[in-house]
Amino acid sequence: MVYSVKKIELVFVALTVLLMTACGGGDSDPATTPGYTGSSSSSSSSSSTSSSSTSSSSSSSSSSSSSSSSSSSSSSSGAVACLPPGSLLSEPDFSLQGFATQNGGTTGGAGGPIVYATTGTQIHQAICNRASDNAPIIVQVEGTINHDNTSAVSGASCNSGDADDLIEIKDVSNVSIVGVGSGALFDQIGIHVRGSSNIILQNLHIRNVKKNIAPESNGGDAIGMEADVSNVWVDHCTLEASGGEDEGYDGLFDLKDNTRYVTLSYSILMNSGRGGLVGSGDDDNQNDFLTFHHNLYTNIDSRTPLLRFATSAHAYNNYHLNLNESGINSRRGATILVENNHFKDSKNPLGSFYDDVLGYWEVSGNIWENINWVPASDATPAGPDPISNVPVPVGIPYSYVLDDAADVAEIVNNCAGAGVLDIPSSSSSSSSSSTSSSSTSSSSSTSSSSSSSSSSSSSSSSSSSGGQILLPYIEEFSAGDAAEFFTAAYRSLTADGLEPMYFIEGGNTTYTVDTNGITVGVSRRFTIGQWPPRSDTTALYSPGGDLDLSAPYTISFDVVSNTSAPDEEDELQIMVDNNTTSSGNSIHGSSSRIYQIESGLLPVGPVSINSSVGTANSFIMIRCESNCGEIVIDNLSITAQ
C-alpha cells in the first residue's frame, strides 16, 4: 500500500474551445464486453479503445459515441510521462471517460473564473460569491484545509448551511475544485456533495475523516454524495483513513440517495475498513450509471465498492491489493461489468456478501493472483473460477481505453492518486484561461502504492529534492520539543523549506524530544527523509526519499535509556524504504529491515549498523513494536562506510 510522488509537467487538455481547465490467472469468460473491438497487449501500445458504437483500436481514447460525451470533454492524447523510464507501455489517457460523459457530460467549472483558495472558508466563499448557483467556477486549492480554517459562508449562490466541519457543495452546479501548486491536503475534513450537478474534484488528498470521534466531519466519509447528485468526475484523488469504524472512520467514497452518472478515475483508496458504497440501505435504489477505472484499492477491509440495486456499473483496469475481507460486493440485484482488473493478495475480491438477496457480475480479462475464496453463510464469492452470472450483459454506451490486466499494476501504481502533476496555481482570484481543472492528471503522492515493479522506480519517483541529502547525516535532537521536531521549521527536506524531514507514520503519536534525545519505544514509528509522507510502501512500490543510500553506509545512535522488561520480545527495528509494520512491504523485500533487536535485550550505550540496502532516493524508518518499553535514543548519524 504505498505511493510515490512524481512531479511532472502539466499537460493541458482542452475541455472547451475557450478554456482549458485543471481541476495469477484470467477469467473463464472470453472478452465479451459490449462493443469491445480489439485485443490488449503489453507491447508499446497496450491499450485498446472500447465502445458500443465504435470499432477503432488505439492507445488513446476516441470520442464518445454520443454527442453528450463529446461536449463534455475533448479527447486527450494521453502524453503525460508518469510511467517509469524504460517502460514499454504507452502513457495513459487522462481524459474523462465513463458514465460521467453521459447525461449531457461533465465539464465542472469550465468557462468560469479561476479563484485561488488556501482555506476551507475561502472555498466556500468562492462558491457562494458567484453571480448565481450555476455560474461556472474553478476553485484552485493549495495548502492544508482543516477544521481550524473552515467555516460556513452565506450567499445567494450556495447553501453551505452549518458547514463548519466539512466542505459543502450543496444545491449548486458547474464547479471544479482542483489541487494545485504544492498540493491540496484536506486533513480530517471531508467533501460533501448534495443536490448538485456537473462537479469535478481533482488532484485532492483527503485523509482521516472521522465520525463519532473528534474532530468529526462528513459522517466519516472522505467524499460523500447524496440527494439528487448527477454528473460528477472525481479524478486523481487520494482518499485514505487510518483504520475502520472502531477507529472512527466510515467510507472513503459513498454514493447514495439518487446519485447518478459518476466517474472515479486514477485515484487511490487506502487504509480503511470501507472503500465505498452505492446505496446506503435496502431501500436506496436510485443510484446508477457509475464507472470506476484505473484506481488503486489497497489495505481495505471491504466495499471496493459495495453496490445495491445499480444495474449499470463498470469497473475496469483497477488494481485491488490486500483486500482483507471482501472486495466488489454486488447485492440486492446490482449488476457490474468487471473488466481487465488485477486482484492480488486478497480475500473474496468479488461476489455477494452479507445479504440474502444476491447481485450479478459480468467478468472479462481479469487477473486473480493469490486470492483466498472463502464461502460462508453470508458470503457467496465469485471464485475460485469466476464466471459471469448476469442475466443480461451490462450495456456500456461510451468509448473507453481498456488496458491489458497484466499492465494495470504498473499503470496504476505510477499514475494514480494526488500529487503527481505539478499543476501551477493562478495565486489570484482573477479570471484566467491558462490553467486546467478537469482533465489533467495527478499521480499518487501521498497514498497507497505507486511505482513500477522494478527498483528503478524508487530512483525516478522522488518528487522533492531527490537524493540531494548526501552523507554524512547528523541529528542531535536539539528541537525544543516534539511539536517543533516534526516541522519543516526545525529541519526541512526540500530547498523551499516547506516539507518536514521527519514524519510520524502511525502507531503511538506521542513523542518526547528534549536534550536527552527522542523517545522511540511503545508502538512508535517515524520516517527520516521520506517524500511524500505517509504513503505506505509495498513490495512493488516505495515513495521517494531524499537520502542518498546508494553506497554502503553506517547508522549509529546512542541508547540513552530503555524501560523494556528484560524478557520483552517486541523489537526495535530500523527499515529502509519501508514505512509499514511488515518487512516485505518494500521494493527491497524482507531486506528492508536492516536492524532488529528484542527490546528487552537492547543495552544502554552506542549502537552501530552497517548496511548496503538503499538507493539514491531512500528514506529510513525507526520503529518499535507495541510492547516495547520507553526507549530514548540520541546522537543519530548516517555515514558512508
C-alpha positions in Angstrom: 0.0 0.0 0.0 2.1 2.9 -1.0 2.7 5.6 -3.4 5.4 7.7 -4.8 5.1 11.2 -6.0 6.4 12.2 -9.4 6.0 15.8 -10.2 5.8 16.1 -13.9 5.0 18.8 -16.3 1.3 19.7 -16.6 -0.3 18.7 -19.8 -3.2 21.0 -20.6 -6.2 19.3 -22.2 -8.9 21.4 -23.7 -12.4 20.9 -22.3 -13.9 23.7 -24.3 -12.9 25.9 -27.2 -12.4 28.9 -24.9 -10.9 27.4 -21.7 -8.6 24.7 -20.6 -9.4 23.7 -17.0 -7.4 21.7 -14.5 -9.2 20.9 -11.9 -2.3 -15.5 -11.3 -4.9 -16.3 -13.9 -7.6 -14.9 -16.1 -11.4 -15.2 -16.1 -13.1 -18.1 -17.6 -15.2 -15.8 -19.8 -13.8 -14.5 -23.1 -13.6 -10.8 -23.7 -17.2 -10.2 -24.5 -17.5 -6.6 -23.5 -20.2 -4.8 -25.5 -18.5 -3.1 -28.3 -15.1 -4.5 -27.5 -13.2 -4.4 -30.8 -9.5 -5.1 -30.1 -7.1 -7.2 -28.0 -4.8 -5.6 -25.5 -1.2 -6.4 -25.4 1.8 -5.5 -23.2 3.8 -4.1 -26.2 4.5 -0.5 -26.8 0.8 0.1 -27.3 -1.0 -1.9 -24.7 -4.4 -0.3 -24.6 -7.4 -0.5 -26.9 -10.5 1.6 -27.3 -13.8 0.1 -26.5 -17.2 1.5 -27.4 -20.7 0.3 -28.0 -20.7 2.2 -31.3 -17.1 2.5 -32.5 -14.7 -0.1 -33.8 -11.4 1.6 -33.7 -8.5 0.4 -31.7 -6.0 2.9 -30.3 -3.7 3.7 -27.4 -5.6 6.9 -26.8 -9.3 7.3 -26.3 -11.6 8.1 -29.1 -14.5 10.5 -28.7 -17.6 9.1 -27.1 -20.2 7.7 -29.4 -22.8 10.1 -28.0 -22.8 13.8 -28.6 -23.2 14.5 -25.0 -19.9 12.9 -24.3 -18.0 14.8 -26.9 -19.3 18.0 -25.5 -18.2 17.1 -22.0 -14.5 16.9 -22.7 -12.2 16.7 -25.6 -10.2 13.6 -26.1 -6.7 13.7 -24.6 -3.6 12.4 -26.3 -2.5 10.8 -23.0 1.0 12.1 -23.5 1.8 12.6 -19.8 5.0 10.9 -18.6 4.1 9.2 -15.4 5.4 5.8 -16.3 9.0 4.8 -15.2 11.9 5.2 -17.6 12.2 2.2 -19.9 8.5 1.2 -19.7 7.2 -0.5 -22.8 3.7 0.8 -22.2 2.0 3.8 -23.8 1.4 6.7 -21.5 -2.2 6.7 -20.1 -5.0 8.8 -21.4 -6.3 11.1 -18.6 -9.3 12.5 -20.4 -12.7 12.0 -19.0 -14.2 8.5 -19.6 -17.1 6.6 -18.1 -20.6 7.4 -17.2 -19.8 11.0 -16.3 -19.5 11.6 -20.1 -23.2 10.8 -20.4 -26.4 12.7 -19.5 -25.1 15.9 -21.0 -21.4 15.4 -20.0 -19.3 16.7 -17.1 -17.3 19.9 -17.5 -17.3 21.3 -14.0 -16.4 25.0 -13.9 -15.0 25.2 -17.5 -15.6 28.7 -18.9 -15.7 30.3 -15.5 -13.2 32.4 -13.5 -10.4 30.8 -11.5 -10.3 31.5 -7.8 -7.4 30.6 -5.6 -8.1 29.3 -2.1 -5.9 28.2 0.8 -8.6 27.6 3.4 -11.9 25.8 3.6 -13.6 29.1 4.3 -12.2 30.5 1.1 -13.5 27.5 -0.9 -17.0 28.2 0.5 -16.6 31.9 -0.3 -15.6 31.2 -3.9 -18.7 29.1 -4.4 -21.1 31.4 -2.5 -19.9 34.7 -4.1 -20.8 33.7 -7.7 -23.5 35.5 -9.7 -25.8 32.5 -9.4 -25.8 28.9 -8.1 -25.0 27.7 -11.6 -22.4 30.2 -12.7 -19.2 28.2 -13.7 -16.2 28.5 -11.4 -12.9 26.8 -10.9 -11.5 26.8 -7.4 -7.8 26.2 -7.2 -6.8 24.9 -3.8 -3.3 24.8 -2.3 -2.1 24.0 1.2 -3.8 22.2 4.1 -7.6 22.5 4.6 -8.6 21.6 8.1 -11.1 22.4 10.9 -9.3 25.4 12.0 -9.6 27.2 8.7 -13.0 26.1 7.6 -16.3 27.8 8.4 -19.7 28.1 6.7 -20.4 31.0 4.4 -23.7 32.5 3.4 -24.5 33.7 -0.1 -27.2 33.7 -2.8 -25.3 31.2 -4.9 -24.7 28.5 -2.4 -26.3 26.6 0.5 -23.4 25.8 2.8 -25.6 25.7 5.9 -23.7 24.9 9.0 -20.7 23.6 7.1 -18.0 24.4 9.7 -16.7 20.9 9.8 -16.7 19.9 6.1 -16.5 21.3 2.6 -20.1 21.6 1.4 -21.1 21.5 -2.3 -24.8 21.8 -1.9 -27.6 22.7 -4.4 -25.1 24.1 -6.9 -23.7 23.2 -10.3 -20.8 23.8 -12.6 -18.0 23.7 -10.0 -14.4 22.4 -10.2 -12.2 22.1 -7.1 -8.7 21.3 -8.1 -5.5 20.9 -6.1 -2.6 23.0 -7.5 0.9 24.1 -6.7 2.4 22.2 -3.7 -0.8 20.2 -3.4 -4.1 20.3 -1.6 -4.4 18.3 1.6 -7.8 18.0 3.3 -6.8 16.9 6.8 -9.6 15.3 8.8 -12.2 17.2 6.8 -14.4 15.6 4.1 -16.1 16.8 1.0 -19.9 16.6 0.8 -21.8 16.9 -2.5 -25.5 17.2 -2.1 -28.2 18.1 -4.6 -25.6 19.2 -7.1 -24.6 18.5 -10.7 -21.7 18.9 -13.1 -19.0 18.8 -10.4 -15.2 18.0 -10.8 -13.0 17.1 -7.9 -9.4 16.6 -9.0 -5.9 16.3 -7.5 -7.1 16.3 -3.9 -5.7 14.4 -1.0 -8.3 13.7 1.7 -7.3 11.8 4.8 -8.5 10.7 8.3 -12.1 12.0 8.1 -13.9 10.7 11.3 -17.4 10.3 12.7 -18.2 10.0 16.4 -14.6 10.8 17.3 -13.4 14.4 17.4 -12.8 16.2 15.2 -15.9 14.9 13.3 -16.6 15.6 9.7 -18.9 14.4 6.9 -20.2 11.3 8.7 -16.7 9.9 8.5 -16.7 9.9 4.7 -13.7 11.3 2.7 -16.1 12.1 -0.2 -19.8 11.6 0.2 -22.6 12.3 -2.4 -26.3 12.2 -1.8 -29.8 13.6 -2.5 -30.1 14.0 -6.3 -26.5 14.3 -7.5 -25.6 13.9 -11.1 -22.5 14.1 -13.4 -19.5 14.1 -11.1 -16.0 13.3 -12.0 -13.5 12.5 -9.2 -10.1 12.2 -10.7 -6.5 11.7 -9.4 -7.5 11.9 -5.8 -6.0 10.1 -2.8 -8.6 9.1 -0.2 -7.3 7.4 3.0 -8.2 6.6 6.5 -6.2 5.1 9.4 -8.5 2.2 10.4 -12.1 1.1 10.4 -15.3 2.0 12.1 -13.9 1.3 15.6 -11.3 4.0 15.0 -14.0 6.4 13.9 -13.9 6.1 10.1 -16.7 5.3 7.6 -16.4 5.1 3.8 -13.9 6.7 1.5 -16.3 7.2 -1.4 -20.0 6.9 -0.6 -22.8 7.5 -3.1 -26.5 7.4 -2.1 -30.0 8.8 -2.5 -30.2 9.1 -6.2 -26.5 9.7 -7.2 -26.0 9.0 -10.9 -23.5 9.5 -13.8 -20.3 9.4 -11.7 -16.8 8.5 -12.8 -14.0 7.8 -10.3 -10.7 7.5 -12.1 -6.9 7.3 -11.4 -7.5 7.6 -7.6 -6.1 5.8 -4.6 -8.3 4.5 -1.8 -6.3 3.1 1.1 -6.0 2.0 4.7 -9.7 1.9 5.5 -12.3 -0.5 6.8 -14.7 0.5 4.0 -13.8 1.6 0.5 -17.2 2.9 -0.5 -20.8 2.1 -1.2 -23.5 2.7 -3.8 -26.8 2.8 -1.9 -27.0 3.3 1.9 -29.7 0.7 2.6 -32.0 -1.9 1.2 -34.5 0.8 0.1 -32.0 3.1 -1.5 -32.5 2.0 -5.1 -32.0 5.1 -7.3 -28.2 5.2 -7.6 -26.8 4.1 -11.0 -24.6 4.8 -14.0 -21.2 4.5 -12.3 -17.7 4.0 -13.6 -14.6 3.0 -11.6 -11.4 2.8 -13.6 -7.6 2.9 -13.0 -8.0 3.2 -9.3 -5.9 1.5 -6.6 -7.7 -0.1 -3.6 -5.2 -1.2 -1.0 -5.4 -2.4 2.6 -9.2 -2.1 2.7 -11.4 -4.5 4.6 -14.4 -4.4 2.3 -16.6 -2.3 -0.2 -14.4 -1.8 -3.3 -17.3 -0.9 -3.9 -20.5 -2.2 -2.3 -23.4 -1.9 -4.8 -27.1 -2.1 -4.0 -29.6 -2.1 -6.9 -27.4 -0.3 -9.5 -27.6 -2.2 -12.8 -25.2 -0.1 -14.9 -21.9 -0.2 -13.1 -18.5 -0.6 -14.8 -15.2 -1.4 -13.1 -12.2 -1.7 -15.4 -8.4 -1.5 -15.1 -8.5 -1.2 -11.3 -5.8 -2.7 -9.0 -7.1 -4.4 -5.9 -4.4 -5.2 -3.4 -4.6 -6.6 0.1 -8.4 -6.6 0.5 -8.9 -8.1 3.9 -12.5 -9.4 4.0 -14.2 -8.8 0.7 -14.0 -6.5 -2.4 -16.6 -5.7 -5.0 -19.8 -6.6 -3.3 -22.8 -6.8 -5.7 -26.1 -7.4 -3.9 -29.8 -6.5 -4.0 -29.8 -7.3 -7.7 -27.0 -4.9 -8.6 -25.0 -5.6 -11.8 -21.4 -4.7 -12.6 -19.1 -5.3 -15.5 -15.7 -6.2 -14.0 -13.2 -6.0 -16.8 -9.4 -6.2 -17.1 -8.8 -5.6 -13.4 -5.9 -7.0 -11.3 -6.8 -8.6 -7.9 -3.9 -9.6 -5.7 -3.3 -10.9 -2.2 -6.9 -10.6 -1.2 -9.9 -12.4 0.3 -13.2 -12.7 -1.6 -12.5 -9.8 -4.0 -15.8 -10.3 -5.9 -19.1 -11.7 -5.0 -22.3 -11.1 -3.0 -21.7 -10.7 0.8 -23.7 -10.0 3.9 -27.1 -10.2 2.2 -29.6 -12.9 1.3 -30.5 -11.0 -2.0 -27.6 -11.6 -4.3 -26.3 -9.4 -7.1 -24.7 -10.1 -10.5 -21.3 -9.6 -12.3 -20.0 -9.9 -15.8 -16.3 -10.7 -15.8 -13.7 -10.5 -18.6 -10.0 -10.4 -18.8 -9.2 -10.1 -15.1 -6.2 -11.4 -13.2 -6.8 -13.2 -9.9 -3.4 -13.6 -8.1 -3.1 -15.2 -4.7 -6.8 -15.0 -3.9 -8.4 -16.6 -0.9 -12.0 -17.6 -1.8 -14.0 -18.3 1.3 -17.7 -19.1 1.0 -19.9 -18.8 4.1 -23.5 -18.5 5.1 -23.3 -14.8 4.4 -20.7 -14.9 1.6 -21.2 -16.0 -2.0 -17.8 -15.3 -3.7 -17.4 -15.3 -7.4 -14.4 -17.7 -7.2 -12.4 -19.8 -7.3 -13.2 -19.8 -11.0 -15.1 -16.6 -11.6 -17.6 -16.6 -14.4 -20.3 -14.2 -15.4 -23.7 -14.7 -13.8 -25.5 -11.7 -15.3 -29.0 -12.4 -16.8 -28.4 -9.6 -19.3 -25.0 -8.1 -20.3 -24.1 -4.7 -19.0 -24.6 -2.1 -21.7 -21.7 0.4 -22.0 -22.7 3.5 -24.1 -19.4 5.3 -24.1 -15.9 4.8 -25.5 -13.1 4.0 -23.2 -9.4 3.0 -23.2 -9.0 -0.6 -22.0 -5.5 -1.6 -20.8 -4.4 -5.2 -20.5 -4.8 -6.5 -17.0 -1.2 -7.5 -16.9 -0.2 -3.8 -17.3 -2.7 -2.5 -14.7 -0.3 -2.6 -11.7 2.4 -0.7 -13.4 0.0 1.9 -14.8 -2.0 2.4 -11.6 1.0 2.3 -9.2 2.7 5.1 -11.1 -0.1 7.2 -12.4 -2.9 7.2 -9.9 -3.6 9.5 -6.9 -3.0 13.1 -5.9 0.3 15.0 -6.4 2.0 13.6 -9.5 1.3 16.6 -11.7 2.9 19.9 -10.9 -0.2 21.9 -11.6 0.6 25.6 -11.4 -1.7 27.9 -9.5 -3.1 31.2 -10.5 -2.4 32.5 -7.0 -5.1 35.1 -7.6 -8.9 35.4 -7.8 -8.9 36.8 -11.3 -10.3 35.1 -14.4 -7.8 33.0 -16.3 -7.7 30.7 -19.2 -4.2 29.4 -18.7 -4.8 26.6 -16.1 -6.6 23.4 -16.4 -9.0 21.8 -14.0 -10.8 19.0 -15.5 -8.6 16.7 -17.4 -5.1 16.9 -16.1 -3.7 14.1 -14.1 -2.1 13.6 -10.9 -0.5 10.5 -9.6 -0.3 9.4 -6.1 1.9 11.3 -4.0 0.7 10.7 -0.5 -1.1 7.5 -0.6 -1.0 3.9 -1.3 1.1 2.1 -3.9 2.7 3.8 -6.8 5.7 2.6 -8.5 6.8 0.2 -11.1 7.7 -3.4 -10.4 11.4 -2.7 -10.5 13.6 -0.9 -8.1 14.4 1.7 -10.7 11.1 3.4 -9.8 12.5 4.5 -6.4 15.2 6.5 -8.1 12.8 8.0 -10.6 9.8 8.8 -8.4 11.1 11.2 -5.8 9.2 14.4 -6.1 11.3 16.6 -3.9 15.0 17.1 -3.9 15.5 13.5 -4.9 18.6 12.1 -3.1 20.2 15.5 -2.6 20.8 14.8 1.1 24.3 13.4 0.9 26.0 11.6 3.8 27.0 12.2 6.5 23.7 13.0 8.0 23.7 14.0 11.7 20.8 14.5 14.1 21.3 15.5 17.7 17.6 16.1 18.5 18.0 19.7 19.5 14.5 20.8 18.9 12.7 22.5 21.8 10.0 19.8 21.9 8.3 17.1 19.7 5.9 19.6 18.2 8.9 21.6 16.8 10.8 18.5 15.8 8.2 17.3 13.4 8.0 20.5 11.4 9.9 22.0 8.5 10.9 24.9 10.7 13.2 22.6 12.6 14.5 20.7 9.6 13.3 20.6 6.0 14.0 18.0 3.3 13.2 20.4 0.5 15.0 23.5 -0.6 11.8 25.6 -0.2 11.7 24.9 3.5 8.1 23.6 3.3 8.4 19.8 3.9 9.5 18.4 7.3 12.4 15.9 7.4 10.6 13.8 10.0 7.1 12.3 9.8 5.1 10.3 12.3 3.8 7.3 10.3 1.4 5.6 12.7 1.0 3.9 16.0 1.7 5.9 19.1 1.8 9.6 18.1 3.0 10.9 21.4 6.7 11.7 21.4 9.2 13.4 23.7 12.1 15.3 22.3 14.5 17.1 24.7 18.1 17.4 25.5 18.3 13.6 26.2 17.1 12.7 22.7 13.8 11.3 21.3 11.5 8.5 22.6 11.1 5.7 20.1 9.5 2.9 22.1 5.9 1.8 22.7 4.5 1.4 19.2 6.0 4.5 17.7 7.3 4.8 14.2 8.6 7.8 12.2 10.5 8.3 9.0 13.6 10.3 8.1 13.6 11.9 4.6 10.5 10.3 3.1 8.6 12.1 0.4 5.7 12.0 0.1 5.0 11.3 3.7 2.5 8.7 5.0 2.4 6.9 1.6 2.6 3.3 2.6 5.1 1.2 0.8 4.6 -2.2 -0.9 6.8 -4.8 -2.4 6.3 -3.1 -5.8 6.5 0.5 -4.8 8.2 2.8 -2.5 7.6 6.6 -2.1 10.6 8.7 -2.9 13.2 9.6 -0.3 15.9 12.2 -0.1 18.7 10.3 1.5 21.4 9.0 -0.9 21.9 5.5 0.4 23.3 4.1 -3.0 26.6 3.2 -1.4 27.3 1.2 1.8 26.6 3.2 4.9 26.6 3.0 8.7 23.7 4.1 11.0 24.8 4.9 14.6 23.0 6.2 17.7 23.2 6.1 21.4 20.6 4.3 23.5 20.1 6.7 26.5 17.6 4.7 28.4 15.3 1.6 28.0 12.5 0.7 30.3 11.6 -2.6 28.4 11.3 -5.7 30.6 14.3 -8.0 30.3 12.2 -10.7 28.7 10.3 -8.5 26.3 10.5 -9.9 22.8 8.9 -7.0 20.9 11.5 -5.4 18.8 13.2 -2.1 18.0 13.6 -2.1 14.2 15.1 0.1 11.5 13.9 -0.2 7.9 14.9 1.3 4.6 12.3 2.4 2.1 9.5 0.8 4.2 7.1 2.7 6.5 4.8 -0.2 7.4 4.9 -2.8 10.1 5.7 -5.6 7.6 9.3 -6.1 6.3 8.0 -7.3 3.0 6.3 -4.0 2.1 9.3 -2.5 0.3 11.0 -2.6 -3.0 13.8 -4.3 -1.1 11.5 -7.1 0.2 12.4 -8.5 3.6 15.9 -7.0 3.3 14.3 -3.6 4.1 14.6 -4.4 7.8 18.3 -3.7 8.3 18.2 -3.9 12.1 16.1 -5.7 14.7 16.6 -6.5 18.3 14.3 -7.6 21.1 13.7 -4.5 23.2 14.5 -6.4 26.4 17.9 -7.2 25.0 18.7 -3.7 23.8 21.5 -2.4 26.1 22.1 1.2 27.0 25.0 2.6 25.0 26.1 3.0 21.4 24.6 1.0 18.5 26.1 0.8 15.0 24.5 -0.9 12.0 26.3 -1.4 8.7 24.1 -1.8 5.5 24.1 -1.6 1.8 20.3 -1.6 1.3 19.1 1.5 -0.4 19.0 3.7 -3.5 20.0 7.3 -4.3 16.4 8.2 -3.3 15.8 6.4 0.0 14.4 7.1 3.4 14.7 5.5 6.9 12.1 4.4 9.4 12.7 3.8 13.1 10.0 1.7 14.7 9.3 -0.1 18.0 6.7 -2.8 18.4 3.7 -2.3 20.6 5.1 -3.9 23.8 8.4 -2.2 23.8 9.2 0.0 26.8 10.1 3.6 26.6 13.4 3.8 24.6 15.3 7.1 24.3 17.9 7.5 21.6 20.3 10.4 20.9 23.2 11.3 18.5 21.9 9.7 15.4 24.2 9.6 12.4 24.2 8.1 8.9 27.7 8.0 7.4 29.3 6.5 4.4 31.5 3.4 5.0 
